[in-house]
Structure formats: structure tokens, C-alpha cells
Amino acid sequence: MLKSAGLFTCLAWLAIIARPAMAEVVTGNATVSGPAELSLEGRTIRLDDVRMPGAETKCAEWRGQTQVPFNCHEHAEAALASLVSDRPISCVVNSGIGTCYAEGQDIAELLVSRGWATSCGQTNRYVGLEEAARNARQGMWTGNFSLDTQCPRPAAD
């Protein structure tokens, strides 16, 4: 726990130093407010560089030779809620888009590695995790899906 808290502190300071006028750290209890979105201290924070299924996303999993529809939006939302409930969340936020941590672990990284979010590819930090989740047929990767949500746009300099 101490190592992960130190890692978060280091990452937070790096983000603030890199963009001193724009980045800030927000900490508190969070709730899920939408696909890849958290409500934290009265603010909506969009998780950076990932997207999750929205209510209109169509997903199907393989059962033998047949694909059976399932509500991947509800499953993904439940996965995100389980990561943020009953624990303090810290986010490094820039223009409403942020990297958020639960107990020192990157929430978006956990969602991608479990197959409930995809990488937007704006950075390379989640691309390998997405590939591993796809190969292991985790989460949405148990079958086919078509995401109806957009990737967040990076903040303008």
C-alpha cells in the first residue's frame, strides 16, 4: 500500500509539473456517472485514453456455435463501480479528462485488462493490455461488440 501511494504521489506531481496551469489532483469518494466517467467531488471526470460500452452497445458472447446477446454496458458499469466503491479515489485531471487511481492502481488499466474498456490508442499505455484481454477473451472480448461511445479528446495546449 505504501509503495502504491508513493507511486501515485509521484505521478500526480509529474502531471502537475508537466502542465502546471491545467492539471490538478482531485481526491474523494467517487460514483459512476456514465461510460468511463466518474463523479468525484461534484465534478464529472472522463477516464483518459479509454472507452467503455454505453447503453446502446450491442454485445454477444459465444455459447457453442451460437452468439447470445448480453448487456455489456451493465457489466462494464458494474466493473467500474466495484473499483471505486468504498475507497478513496484520486484523479490527475486536465480539462475534465483524468487518470484515476484506486488504492494506487490505475482504474482504466484495470478495466482494459479485464476486458470492460478498450484503449483509444492516444498513448500506448493500454494497447498491450487490450490485446492481452482480447486474446484471453475477457469481458466484452468473449464475443462480438460494437462500441457506441467516443474516445475523449486530448486537451488543447
Backbone torsions as a table, in degrees:
resi	resn	phi	psi	omega
1	MET	NA	-41.4	-179.6
2	LEU	-63.7	-42.1	179.0
3	LYS	-61.8	-45.0	-177.2
4	SER	-67.6	-36.6	177.2
5	ALA	-65.4	-41.6	177.1
6	GLY	-63.7	-38.9	178.0
7	LEU	-62.9	-45.5	179.0
8	PHE	-60.3	-46.1	-179.2
9	THR	-58.5	-43.1	178.3
10	CYS	-62.4	-46.8	179.6
11	LEU	-63.1	-40.9	179.9
12	ALA	-62.1	-46.0	179.7
13	TRP	-65.1	-38.1	177.4
14	LEU	-62.4	-42.4	178.9
15	ALA	-64.0	-40.9	-179.9
16	ILE	-68.0	-41.3	179.1
17	ILE	-65.7	-39.8	-178.4
18	ALA	-65.0	-35.6	179.7
19	ARG	-137.6	71.0	-172.2
20	PRO	-58.7	-32.3	-176.5
21	ALA	-83.1	-14.5	-171.5
22	MET	-118.4	-38.4	-174.3
23	ALA	-81.4	144.3	175.2
24	GLU	-146.4	159.6	178.1
25	VAL	-105.2	127.3	178.6
26	VAL	-118.7	129.8	-176.9
27	THR	-131.5	141.3	176.6
28	GLY	162.4	-162.2	176.7
29	ASN	-88.1	138.0	-176.1
30	ALA	-120.9	154.9	170.9
31	THR	-130.1	159.9	178.0
32	VAL	-79.4	129.1	179.7
33	SER	-116.0	-3.9	179.1
34	GLY	170.2	-178.8	177.6
35	PRO	-59.8	119.4	-180.0
36	ALA	59.3	28.4	179.2
37	GLU	-127.8	139.4	176.7
38	LEU	-120.8	148.0	169.3
39	SER	-102.6	120.4	-174.5
40	LEU	-140.2	119.5	179.3
41	GLU	52.2	43.8	176.7
42	GLY	77.2	8.5	-179.7
43	ARG	-119.6	149.3	172.3
44	THR	-95.7	125.0	-179.2
45	ILE	-120.4	123.1	178.9
46	ARG	-90.7	126.4	178.6
47	LEU	-64.0	131.7	-175.7
48	ASP	-74.0	137.8	167.9
49	ASP	66.4	19.5	174.2
50	VAL	-138.8	159.5	171.1
51	ARG	-136.6	151.0	-177.9
52	MET	-125.8	161.0	179.9
53	PRO	-67.0	136.4	174.0
54	GLY	-91.9	-176.9	-176.1
55	ALA	-61.3	-28.0	-177.5
56	GLU	-91.5	-0.9	-178.4
57	THR	-64.8	134.1	178.1
58	LYS	-101.1	122.2	178.6
59	CYS	-129.1	149.8	176.5
60	ALA	-145.3	140.7	177.4
61	GLU	-111.9	152.5	179.1
62	TRP	-80.3	130.6	170.7
63	ARG	-128.8	97.8	-173.0
64	GLY	68.9	-123.6	179.5
65	GLN	-97.3	6.2	-174.9
66	THR	-116.1	141.2	173.1
67	GLN	-96.6	127.8	-177.9
68	VAL	-113.4	126.9	179.9
69	PRO	-63.8	146.3	171.8
70	PHE	-146.3	158.4	-176.9
71	ASN	-86.9	86.9	-177.6
72	CYS	-70.1	-24.2	176.2
73	HIS	-60.5	-47.3	179.8
74	GLU	-64.5	-40.5	178.9
75	HIS	-65.0	-44.1	-179.5
76	ALA	-66.2	-42.4	178.7
77	GLU	-63.1	-40.0	177.5
78	ALA	-64.8	-38.1	178.3
79	ALA	-63.8	-43.9	178.3
80	LEU	-65.3	-44.2	179.8
81	ALA	-60.6	-38.6	-179.9
82	SER	-66.5	-27.0	179.7
83	LEU	-78.1	-26.7	-175.1
84	VAL	-106.5	-14.8	-175.4
85	SER	-74.4	142.4	174.7
86	ASP	59.3	30.8	174.9
87	ARG	-153.5	150.1	177.6
88	PRO	-69.6	140.7	180.0
89	ILE	-117.4	138.9	176.6
90	SER	-124.2	132.7	-179.9
91	CYS	-127.4	137.9	169.7
92	VAL	-95.6	111.9	-168.4
93	VAL	-115.1	138.6	175.5
94	ASN	-138.3	111.7	179.1
95	SER	55.9	41.3	176.5
96	GLY	83.2	-4.9	178.7
97	ILE	-111.4	133.1	-175.2
98	GLY	-148.4	165.6	170.3
99	THR	-104.6	122.2	-173.5
100	CYS	-115.4	148.3	-175.0
101	TYR	-128.4	138.5	171.5
102	ALA	-119.1	117.8	-178.9
103	GLU	52.1	39.9	177.0
104	GLY	81.1	-0.5	-179.4
105	GLN	-104.1	135.5	179.1
106	ASP	-66.2	117.3	-176.1
107	ILE	-63.8	-43.7	180.0
108	ALA	-62.7	-39.4	178.1
109	GLU	-59.7	-43.6	179.5
110	LEU	-65.2	-40.9	179.6
111	LEU	-64.4	-43.2	179.4
112	VAL	-65.6	-44.4	-177.2
113	SER	-66.7	-23.9	178.4
114	ARG	-94.0	-0.9	175.1
115	GLY	84.8	15.9	-178.8
116	TRP	-105.1	4.9	174.3
117	ALA	-150.3	157.1	175.6
118	THR	-117.3	155.3	177.7
119	SER	-76.2	141.1	174.1
120	CYS	-85.7	-15.1	176.9
121	GLY	77.3	10.3	178.0
122	GLN	-68.9	-30.8	169.5
123	THR	-125.5	172.9	179.4
124	ASN	-97.8	7.0	-171.4
125	ARG	-67.3	-24.9	-177.9
126	TYR	-111.1	-5.5	-174.9
127	VAL	-60.6	-47.6	179.7
128	GLY	-64.9	-36.3	177.8
129	LEU	-66.2	-38.7	177.6
130	GLU	-63.5	-44.4	179.6
131	GLU	-61.4	-41.6	178.5
132	ALA	-64.5	-41.6	178.4
133	ALA	-65.1	-40.2	178.4
134	ARG	-63.6	-46.0	179.9
135	ASN	-64.4	-32.4	179.5
136	ALA	-87.4	-3.0	-179.7
137	ARG	56.8	48.2	179.1
138	GLN	-88.6	148.4	172.2
139	GLY	55.1	-124.6	-179.1
140	MET	-64.8	-21.4	-176.6
141	TRP	-75.8	4.5	175.9
142	THR	-69.6	-13.8	-179.8
143	GLY	-160.1	-135.1	-179.4
144	ASN	-108.8	151.8	174.4
145	PHE	-155.7	160.0	176.3
146	SER	-136.3	111.2	-176.2
147	LEU	-75.0	138.5	178.8
148	ASP	-106.3	5.5	-179.8
149	THR	-104.6	156.1	-178.6
150	GLN	-99.5	157.2	173.8
151	CYS	-77.0	146.5	177.4
152	PRO	-67.7	147.6	176.6
153	ARG	-87.9	135.1	177.0
154	PRO	-61.7	147.3	179.3
155	ALA	-67.2	143.2	177.7
156	ALA	-73.2	145.0	178.6
157	ASP	-76.1	NA	NA
